[in-house]
Amino acid sequence: MAGKLIVIMGTNASGKSGLGVALAKRHRGEIVSADSRQVYRGLDLGSGKITPAEMEGVPHHLLDVCQPGDFFSMADFQRLAYAAIDDILSRGRVPFLVGGTGLYVDAVAEGYELSDRCPDLSLREKLETYETPALYEMLREKLPDTQIDPRNRNRVMRALERLAADDYRPGSRCPRYETLKLGVTWPRETLKRRIDQRLERRLAQGMVQEAQSLLDSGVSPRFLDKLGLEYRYLTRYLLGELTYDQMTDELGRAIKRFAKRQMTWFRREENLHWLDMTADPTAQADALIRAFLET
């Protein structure tokens, strides 16, 4: 029988990390983070990484597993996540997959069949010289029925790389776990306010200084820019390309646009139980989890 996995997915500033901790404490759980930036050491405030105090003693996995600048793919994440989840299950505990990176969540929950082949760096360098629309047209020529979002530069590039390596298996899935999916969000205006408050709080805590420290330690501006959101705008501010006010204004708007895209992704999920965050989401989730674990 497949092991059981509880998935908590939500937008930035939705409170999914805190909810995950509360539920894990109730159900002898451990948390596997599904965030494409929190895998990097030193990317703490900018990525919204949970602090040791906020973990409240609940073990967390897949935080700080590689150095900034290292290549880390969705296949790398899936491999490490599978190992962590299998270990949690082997010890009779309950795994919680918590995060906002939709592809990472689905890679594990849906069992995407991925390749762990290393990228062709010379091809990647060549592809980087093209604008995203041109890359997408190249993909359409090779794969006319592609379902990849034409605006998702990383996915378009990776598909082109895999096609070049004769290693593309679109749509192949082999779910490894039985899953319960819980969705976390807020009314639109409330979420916008939470995003603004969270950004203001993290700036006060030293997010600019964190980005400066990364640059000072030798992390390339290009790497930070490619991470997007906080690190992109903080880097541009520190390089003198934006004023502080421009940085905070543009970053706030970018985070809200990203949250909207996250919601678009999550709404496509089948069998996703949305939690009413304005009521008692812990009680709602607790009831669903108890029923799921008892079957």
C-alpha positions as a Python dict, from the first residue, in 0.01 Angstrom:
ca = {
    (1, 'M'): (0, 0, 0),
    (2, 'A'): (129, 347, -90),
    (3, 'G'): (237, 570, 194),
    (4, 'K'): (22, 869, 278),
    (5, 'L'): (138, 1225, 214),
    (6, 'I'): (-33, 1546, 322),
    (7, 'V'): (23, 1842, 93),
    (8, 'I'): (-25, 2203, 202),
    (9, 'M'): (5, 2451, -82),
    (10, 'G'): (-53, 2822, -88),
    (11, 'T'): (57, 3161, -212),
    (12, 'N'): (324, 3386, -67),
    (13, 'A'): (225, 3533, 271),
    (14, 'S'): (-69, 3295, 306),
    (15, 'G'): (44, 3140, 634),
    (16, 'K'): (101, 2789, 500),
    (17, 'S'): (429, 2740, 692),
    (18, 'G'): (271, 2818, 1028),
    (19, 'L'): (-30, 2603, 950),
    (20, 'G'): (200, 2318, 849),
    (21, 'V'): (379, 2337, 1185),
    (22, 'A'): (51, 2341, 1380),
    (23, 'L'): (-82, 2037, 1193),
    (24, 'A'): (244, 1845, 1205),
    (25, 'K'): (252, 1887, 1584),
    (26, 'R'): (-98, 1738, 1607),
    (27, 'H'): (-23, 1439, 1386),
    (28, 'R'): (335, 1337, 1467),
    (29, 'G'): (442, 1493, 1142),
    (30, 'E'): (757, 1622, 978),
    (31, 'I'): (769, 1884, 706),
    (32, 'V'): (930, 1866, 364),
    (33, 'S'): (968, 2215, 220),
    (34, 'A'): (868, 2258, -146),
    (35, 'D'): (1023, 2593, -230),
    (36, 'S'): (1268, 2645, -516),
    (37, 'R'): (1466, 2915, -335),
    (38, 'Q'): (1469, 2782, 19),
    (39, 'V'): (1694, 2494, -87),
    (40, 'Y'): (1981, 2747, -96),
    (41, 'R'): (2188, 2829, 211),
    (42, 'G'): (2190, 3194, 310),
    (43, 'L'): (1869, 3279, 125),
    (44, 'D'): (1661, 3326, 437),
    (45, 'L'): (1469, 3653, 468),
    (46, 'G'): (1437, 3698, 94),
    (47, 'S'): (1288, 3353, 43),
    (48, 'G'): (1064, 3369, 350),
    (49, 'K'): (1239, 3067, 501),
    (50, 'I'): (1092, 2950, 830),
    (51, 'T'): (1314, 3021, 1132),
    (52, 'P'): (1419, 2759, 1392),
    (53, 'A'): (1195, 2930, 1649),
    (54, 'E'): (897, 2917, 1412),
    (55, 'M'): (952, 2543, 1356),
    (56, 'E'): (855, 2483, 1720),
    (57, 'G'): (1056, 2162, 1728),
    (58, 'V'): (898, 2012, 1416),
    (59, 'P'): (1168, 1860, 1190),
    (60, 'H'): (1197, 2031, 851),
    (61, 'H'): (1361, 1881, 543),
    (62, 'L'): (1501, 2022, 216),
    (63, 'L'): (1603, 2358, 358),
    (64, 'D'): (1964, 2469, 299),
    (65, 'V'): (2066, 2170, 88),
    (66, 'C'): (2292, 2349, -163),
    (67, 'Q'): (2504, 2658, -210),
    (68, 'P'): (2384, 2968, -397),
    (69, 'G'): (2495, 2937, -757),
    (70, 'D'): (2479, 2557, -761),
    (71, 'F'): (2266, 2392, -1027),
    (72, 'F'): (1955, 2247, -861),
    (73, 'S'): (1681, 2102, -1078),
    (74, 'M'): (1328, 1984, -1022),
    (75, 'A'): (1464, 1630, -1058),
    (76, 'D'): (1712, 1701, -778),
    (77, 'F'): (1428, 1823, -560),
    (78, 'Q'): (1210, 1524, -637),
    (79, 'R'): (1490, 1279, -558),
    (80, 'L'): (1567, 1441, -222),
    (81, 'A'): (1200, 1481, -137),
    (82, 'Y'): (1127, 1114, -209),
    (83, 'A'): (1418, 1015, 16),
    (84, 'A'): (1298, 1241, 298),
    (85, 'I'): (935, 1128, 272),
    (86, 'D'): (1028, 760, 259),
    (87, 'D'): (1247, 808, 567),
    (88, 'I'): (965, 985, 755),
    (89, 'L'): (721, 706, 667),
    (90, 'S'): (970, 437, 769),
    (91, 'R'): (980, 587, 1119),
    (92, 'G'): (603, 576, 1153),
    (93, 'R'): (562, 951, 1126),
    (94, 'V'): (347, 1158, 889),
    (95, 'P'): (506, 1354, 601),
    (96, 'F'): (376, 1701, 518),
    (97, 'L'): (483, 1854, 186),
    (98, 'V'): (449, 2230, 234),
    (99, 'G'): (526, 2497, -22),
    (100, 'G'): (439, 2745, -288),
    (101, 'T'): (645, 2621, -585),
    (102, 'G'): (374, 2447, -781),
    (103, 'L'): (607, 2245, -1002),
    (104, 'Y'): (799, 2111, -703),
    (105, 'V'): (478, 2015, -526),
    (106, 'D'): (339, 1838, -831),
    (107, 'A'): (669, 1666, -914),
    (108, 'V'): (635, 1477, -586),
    (109, 'A'): (258, 1457, -532),
    (110, 'E'): (183, 1360, -894),
    (111, 'G'): (498, 1154, -944),
    (112, 'Y'): (640, 1324, -1252),
    (113, 'E'): (883, 1095, -1431),
    (114, 'L'): (1190, 1314, -1457),
    (115, 'S'): (1542, 1276, -1581),
    (116, 'D'): (1839, 1334, -1354),
    (117, 'R'): (2070, 1386, -1650),
    (118, 'C'): (2302, 1685, -1608),
    (119, 'P'): (2223, 1982, -1833),
    (120, 'D'): (2425, 2059, -2145),
    (121, 'L'): (2582, 2384, -2026),
    (122, 'S'): (2700, 2487, -2373),
    (123, 'L'): (2346, 2448, -2510),
    (124, 'R'): (2204, 2634, -2209),
    (125, 'E'): (2446, 2922, -2270),
    (126, 'K'): (2331, 2940, -2631),
    (127, 'L'): (1962, 2929, -2534),
    (128, 'E'): (2015, 3209, -2280),
    (129, 'T'): (2088, 3446, -2570),
    (130, 'Y'): (1730, 3417, -2700),
    (131, 'E'): (1424, 3600, -2572),
    (132, 'T'): (1149, 3383, -2426),
    (133, 'P'): (906, 3416, -2724),
    (134, 'A'): (1181, 3299, -2961),
    (135, 'L'): (1259, 3003, -2736),
    (136, 'Y'): (893, 2909, -2727),
    (137, 'E'): (872, 2915, -3109),
    (138, 'M'): (1174, 2683, -3120),
    (139, 'L'): (991, 2448, -2886),
    (140, 'R'): (670, 2466, -3091),
    (141, 'E'): (865, 2364, -3402),
    (142, 'K'): (992, 2052, -3226),
    (143, 'L'): (682, 1980, -3017),
    (144, 'P'): (373, 2138, -3178),
    (145, 'D'): (131, 2009, -2915),
    (146, 'T'): (331, 2129, -2615),
    (147, 'Q'): (127, 2233, -2311),
    (148, 'I'): (409, 2433, -2151),
    (149, 'D'): (325, 2792, -2058),
    (150, 'P'): (494, 3009, -2325),
    (151, 'R'): (587, 3264, -2054),
    (152, 'N'): (766, 3008, -1836),
    (153, 'R'): (1121, 3061, -1961),
    (154, 'N'): (1282, 2797, -1738),
    (155, 'R'): (1041, 2522, -1839),
    (156, 'V'): (1067, 2610, -2209),
    (157, 'M'): (1447, 2602, -2191),
    (158, 'R'): (1453, 2274, -2000),
    (159, 'A'): (1218, 2113, -2254),
    (160, 'L'): (1447, 2224, -2537),
    (161, 'E'): (1748, 2081, -2354),
    (162, 'R'): (1575, 1749, -2299),
    (163, 'L'): (1457, 1730, -2658),
    (164, 'A'): (1815, 1790, -2772),
    (165, 'A'): (1928, 1504, -2546),
    (166, 'D'): (1647, 1276, -2669),
    (167, 'D'): (1525, 1265, -2311),
    (168, 'Y'): (1177, 1418, -2320),
    (169, 'R'): (879, 1226, -2179),
    (170, 'P'): (587, 1471, -2165),
    (171, 'G'): (306, 1388, -1930),
    (172, 'S'): (459, 1073, -1781),
    (173, 'R'): (350, 1030, -1420),
    (174, 'C'): (376, 756, -1162),
    (175, 'P'): (233, 872, -828),
    (176, 'R'): (430, 729, -540),
    (177, 'Y'): (203, 828, -252),
    (178, 'E'): (-162, 858, -163),
    (179, 'T'): (-213, 1230, -109),
    (180, 'L'): (-444, 1469, 71),
    (181, 'K'): (-415, 1819, -75),
    (182, 'L'): (-499, 2127, 130),
    (183, 'G'): (-510, 2475, -21),
    (184, 'V'): (-431, 2793, 172),
    (185, 'T'): (-521, 3144, 64),
    (186, 'W'): (-714, 3458, 162),
    (187, 'P'): (-958, 3701, 0),
    (188, 'R'): (-772, 3903, -260),
    (189, 'E'): (-753, 4234, -73),
    (190, 'T'): (-656, 4061, 251),
    (191, 'L'): (-376, 3874, 76),
    (192, 'K'): (-245, 4197, -76),
    (193, 'R'): (-235, 4354, 270),
    (194, 'R'): (-56, 4051, 412),
    (195, 'I'): (202, 4069, 132),
    (196, 'D'): (268, 4437, 204),
    (197, 'Q'): (300, 4376, 578),
    (198, 'R'): (530, 4080, 528),
    (199, 'L'): (754, 4273, 290),
    (200, 'E'): (777, 4567, 530),
    (201, 'R'): (862, 4332, 816),
    (202, 'R'): (1136, 4148, 627),
    (203, 'L'): (1294, 4473, 509),
    (204, 'A'): (1304, 4588, 871),
    (205, 'Q'): (1464, 4256, 969),
    (206, 'G'): (1754, 4308, 728),
    (207, 'M'): (1659, 4169, 388),
    (208, 'V'): (1867, 4429, 204),
    (209, 'Q'): (2169, 4345, 420),
    (210, 'E'): (2117, 3975, 345),
    (211, 'A'): (2132, 4039, -29),
    (212, 'Q'): (2441, 4257, 14),
    (213, 'S'): (2609, 3982, 215),
    (214, 'L'): (2537, 3731, -62),
    (215, 'L'): (2694, 3960, -320),
    (216, 'D'): (2992, 4025, -93),
    (217, 'S'): (3046, 3651, -52),
    (218, 'G'): (3080, 3607, -428),
    (219, 'V'): (2728, 3507, -529),
    (220, 'S'): (2681, 3644, -880),
    (221, 'P'): (2426, 3920, -947),
    (222, 'R'): (2307, 3713, -1243),
    (223, 'F'): (2221, 3418, -1018),
    (224, 'L'): (2029, 3640, -776),
    (225, 'D'): (1848, 3811, -1061),
    (226, 'K'): (1737, 3476, -1205),
    (227, 'L'): (1584, 3383, -869),
    (228, 'G'): (1332, 3661, -929),
    (229, 'L'): (1117, 3855, -683),
    (230, 'E'): (1302, 3973, -369),
    (231, 'Y'): (1653, 3885, -482),
    (232, 'R'): (1606, 4033, -828),
    (233, 'Y'): (1486, 4371, -702),
    (234, 'L'): (1723, 4383, -405),
    (235, 'T'): (2016, 4317, -638),
    (236, 'R'): (1909, 4585, -882),
    (237, 'Y'): (1879, 4831, -593),
    (238, 'L'): (2224, 4740, -457),
    (239, 'L'): (2376, 4776, -804),
    (240, 'G'): (2228, 5124, -831),
    (241, 'E'): (1975, 5040, -1099),
    (242, 'L'): (1678, 5129, -876),
    (243, 'T'): (1621, 5371, -593),
    (244, 'Y'): (1503, 5228, -261),
    (245, 'D'): (1148, 5355, -318),
    (246, 'Q'): (1143, 5214, -671),
    (247, 'M'): (1269, 4881, -540),
    (248, 'T'): (1005, 4847, -269),
    (249, 'D'): (724, 4961, -497),
    (250, 'E'): (817, 4735, -790),
    (251, 'L'): (891, 4441, -562),
    (252, 'G'): (556, 4469, -384),
    (253, 'R'): (373, 4467, -717),
    (254, 'A'): (584, 4177, -847),
    (255, 'I'): (504, 3963, -541),
    (256, 'K'): (132, 4027, -587),
    (257, 'R'): (153, 3930, -955),
    (258, 'F'): (339, 3615, -858),
    (259, 'A'): (76, 3527, -596),
    (260, 'K'): (-188, 3561, -866),
    (261, 'R'): (4, 3320, -1089),
    (262, 'Q'): (39, 3080, -797),
    (263, 'M'): (-338, 3083, -749),
    (264, 'T'): (-391, 3016, -1119),
    (265, 'W'): (-165, 2711, -1087),
    (266, 'F'): (-327, 2582, -768),
    (267, 'R'): (-681, 2621, -902),
    (268, 'R'): (-597, 2364, -1168),
    (269, 'E'): (-534, 2105, -898),
    (270, 'E'): (-785, 1824, -871),
    (271, 'N'): (-915, 1714, -531),
    (272, 'L'): (-772, 2021, -357),
    (273, 'H'): (-952, 2108, -32),
    (274, 'W'): (-950, 2485, 14),
    (275, 'L'): (-929, 2601, 374),
    (276, 'D'): (-1119, 2908, 493),
    (277, 'M'): (-836, 3109, 652),
    (278, 'T'): (-1083, 3363, 791),
    (279, 'A'): (-1241, 3092, 1010),
    (280, 'D'): (-1046, 2812, 1183),
    (281, 'P'): (-823, 2653, 917),
    (282, 'T'): (-644, 2431, 1169),
    (283, 'A'): (-970, 2267, 1278),
    (284, 'Q'): (-1086, 2230, 917),
    (285, 'A'): (-758, 2069, 813),
    (286, 'D'): (-742, 1855, 1125),
    (287, 'A'): (-1077, 1693, 1046),
    (288, 'L'): (-972, 1620, 687),
    (289, 'I'): (-638, 1477, 798),
    (290, 'R'): (-790, 1250, 1062),
    (291, 'A'): (-1034, 1106, 810),
    (292, 'F'): (-755, 1063, 553),
    (293, 'L'): (-518, 884, 792),
    (294, 'E'): (-789, 654, 925),
    (295, 'T'): (-886, 513, 584),
}
